[in-house]
């Protein structure tokens, strides 16, 4: 492919960045090729998510409360430097130790970056509040169907994030997520749907929301778009549990209602009929046998990606680039699997 040449690492990285969209589209072609080889059979598909570190440092993030403090401090410093620059005293004008214009510019750039990060946090909070049914004139009071205030007051004004909410400066699309074991990192939530026959990843998606709840049906649909038909059975852990997911799933699904080996509270059948039906299914031998397959279908590919391919952190930044990079990594794992199994 290189015509006898040996491209530098930077050349390969640049090529990947320029053609990232086209390379990510190869993921679909590889899955279809694996199906022609008999390695993908649409019987049972297991869905799982894994957190991967973003190309960003936890130390390059700032909380909302600290942003407001830093903005006030920088404004005061800029005003002091501007006042000093206007001084007509010879000792201050020709002072060699301090380049006033450079200091002002540096602080203004920092102030602009912090202000933009604060505005992004506030915009996300406004969108979240609107989804919860709030409005900018609700006076921090929940409203009933009749429009009258009821219930306890909201803790914050509309569109105001928590003081601990953070934004990263190097990759603003990343979010602070819990690291496996302990601690937190800026990262992304990578999703994969894995076929039972040969552990081929048939769908790969990614988001910056830590919760898996909203990904059950999109992953089933992504598999349908790749292979042209739906699987017979979908398996997922308790992170994908919701009444809406169980109600609207286009195929039969088996979703855990909690951690394995833990006691779970009884489900209110009238309020959550589909969740109660799933609890009953998991008590049957057929339901338990189906769910037992989830772990050995869905989890090995994530382990291979991290420990065999050594991929634990993205090299690109931005949600759309990282999403394409994740598909590229999943395609690489599929090609390895196809090479081993065909041999």
N, C-alpha and C positions, 0 to 999 in steps of 0.2 A: 504493500500500500504506500510506503514511503519512497518507492523507487530507489532503494539502496541507500537512502539518506537516513540520518539519525536525528530527528527533530528534538529540539531542546524541550525541557519540561514546560517552559513558558509558552513555547509555540503550541504545544498540545493544549494547554489551558486556554489560550486565546481562541484556538479553533473550536474548542468545546463551548466557550462562552458565545461566540458568534453564531454557532449552529445549534444552540441548545434546544430550540423549539423542534427542529427537524430530528435531532437525536432522541428527544423524548417521545416523538411520534413512533419511533422504531420499537418502542415497548409493545405497542399493539401488534405489530408485525411479528415480533418474536413469540408472543403468546399464541398467535394463530399458527405459527410454524410448529410450536410445541404440540398444539392440538393435532396437527397433521401427523406428527410423529407418534401419536397415541399417548402422550404424557399428560394431557388435560382431558378430563371427562367431567361433564357438568352434572355430577351427582351431589356431593357434599362440598360446600365451601365454608371455610372458617375465616372470620374477620377478627383482626386484632390491631391494636395501635401501639406505637412505641415512641418515646420522647427522644429526640436527637438535638444535640447542642447546636445553636446557631453560631455563625461566624461573628461573634460579638462577645465582649467581656462584660461580666457582671459588674465590674468597677466602672464601666462606661454608661451606667444607668443612673437615674436620679428619681427620687420620689416626688410626688406632686407637692407635698409640703415643703420639701427642700427647694424645689423649683421656685416657689413664691419667695422664699427667703433669698435665694441666689439672685433673682431678678432685682429685688430691692437693693441688695448689696452692690451689684454691678451698676445699677443706675446711679447710686450715690458716688461710686468710684469714677464713673464717666463724667459726672457733673463736676467733681473735684478736679479732675484732670483738665477739663475744658476751662474751668476758672483759672487754673494755674497757667494754661497756655496763653490766656488773654492778659496775663500779668505783664506789665511793662518793665519790671525790675530786671536789670541786666543779668544778675546772678541766676535768675530763674530761666530767662530766655536762652542763655547759652550754657545751661547746665549740661555737662558732657555725660553724666551717668545715666540719664533717662531720655529716651526718644519718646516725647509726649505723643506724637501722632501715631506711632506704632502701638503704644500702650492703649490709646483710645480705640484704635481699630481692632486690636485683639479683644478688648472687652466688649466692643459692640458686636463682633462676630459671635462671641460666647453668649451674649445676651439674646441675640437673634435665634441661636440654636435652642436655647432653653425655652424661649417664648414659643417657638414652633412645636417643641415637644409638649409643652403645657397645653397648647391648643389642640393637639392630637388627642391627648388624654381627655380633655373636656368634650371633644366631639364624640369620642367613643362612649363616654358616660351619657351624653344626651341621647345617643341612639339606644343605649341600654335602657334608659329611663322611659323612652317612648315605647319600647317593647313591653315594659312592665305596666303600661297604661298611664304613665305620668304625663303631665304637661307643664309648661313653663309658668303657668299661673295657678298651680294647684295649692300654693301657700303651704307646701309640705304636709298636706292632709290627703290621705286616701279618699277616693270618692266611690260611692256605691252606684248601682245601676240607675238610681233616681237622681244622681248628680250631687247628693248631699254628702258632706264630710262624715267619715266614720273611721273607726279604728285608730291606732296609735300613729302619731306624727312620724314622717320620714326623718331620718337622722341628718340628712344634708339637703341643701337646696337642689332644685332641678339642674342637672348638668354638671354638678360639682363632684369630682371623684373623691375616693378615700384619700386621706393624707399619705397612706402607705403605697398607693398605686404608683407603679414605676413605668418609665419609658426609657428605652435604650437609644443612645445616640448613634452608634455604629450601624445597627440594623433595626430601624424603628418598627419593622413588621414582626420582629420576634417578640415573644412574651416570656415572662419569668415563669418557669415550670419546675416542678419538683424533680430532682435528680433521683435515679434509682439508688436506693440505700438511704442516703440522707443529703440534705443541702438542696440548693436551687441554682438554676442556670437559665440564661436566655436561650430559648429553644423553640422547636416546632413539634407538632404532634403528627407523626407519619402513620398513615393507615395502609393496610394491605389485606387483600382477600386471597386466600391460598386454596388451591385445589387439593383434593384428598389423594389423587392418584400418585403424584410425584413431587408434591410440595412446590409446584410452580405457582408463582404469584400472578394471578389473573387480573388483578386490579390494584392500582397504587395511587393513592391520593394523599393530600397533606393540607394541614391548616394550622393556624396559630392559636386555636382554642384548645385549652388543656383537656376539656371534657370530650368523651367519645360519643355522648348520647345522640348527637345529630348525624352520626355517620353510618348508621346501620343501613338505611334504605339507599343513600347515595352510593355506598360500596356495592350493594347488590345491583343497582342500576349501572354502575361503571362496568361490572363484569358482563352485564347483558350487552352493553354497547361494544365491548371488546369482542365477544364471542357470538353475539347475535341471538342468544337465548338465555333464559334464566336458569339458575341451578334448581335442583329439587329441594335442597335443604340448606339453610344457613345457620351457622353456629357462632355465638358471640358470648363474651363474659358479661358480668353485671354492669360494666361501664356503659353498655349500650341499652340498658333497661329503661323503658318508659312506656306508659300506657299508649301513647300515640304510635310508637314504633311497633308494638305488638298488634295494634289494631290495623295499621295500614301496610304492614309488610306484604309484598307481592308474592312471596313464597312462604312455605312452612319454615319457621325459625324456632330454634331452641336457644333461649337467652337466660343466663343465670340471674337470679334475683338477689344475690349477695355473694359474699366470699364463701368458698368451699370450706366445709367443716365448721361453719359458724351457725349459731342459732339465729333464725330470722323471725321477725314479728309477723303475725298473721295478716293476710291481705284482706282488706274490706272488699268483698265481692260486688256489692252494689255500686260502690264508687269506682273501683278498678276491676271491671269484669275480665278484661283480657289478661291483666297481670295475675288475677286469681286462677284463670284457666292455665296460664303458664306454670304456676305453682303446682297445680294438679298434674300437669304433664311431666314435670320434673320428679314427681313422686312415683311415676310408673317406671317399670324396668326398661321399656323402649326409650323413654325420655332420658333416663340416666345413661343408658348405653350410647345414645346419640351425643349427649353433651360430653361424655368422657373422651370422645375423639377430638374435641376442640383443641385441647392443649397440645397434643402431638402433631396436629395439622398446622395450627396457626403460629405457634411460638418458635419452632426451629428456624424458619427463614429469618426472623429478626435476630436470632442468636448468630446465624451464619453471617449476616450482614455486618454485625458489630465485631465478631471475633475471628471470622475467616477472611472476609474482605477488609476488616479493620476500619470500617466506616462508622465513626461515632460523632463526627462533626461536619457540618456543611462547609464548603469552601466559598459558596456564593452568598450574596445577600439580597434580600427582597423576596416577598412571598412567591411571586410568579417564577423567579429564577430557582428558588429552593424547591418548589414543586416539580419543576422539570428535572432538577438534579436528583431528586428522590426516584423519579421514574427511571432515570439513567442507571442508578445503582441497582434497582430491582431488576432491570433488564440484564445487567451484568451477572447478577446471581442466577437468573433464569438460564442464561447461556452456559454458565458453569454446570448447572444441573443437567441441561440437555446434553452437554458434552460427556459428562460422566455416565449418564444413564444410557446414551446411545452406544458408548464404548462397551 
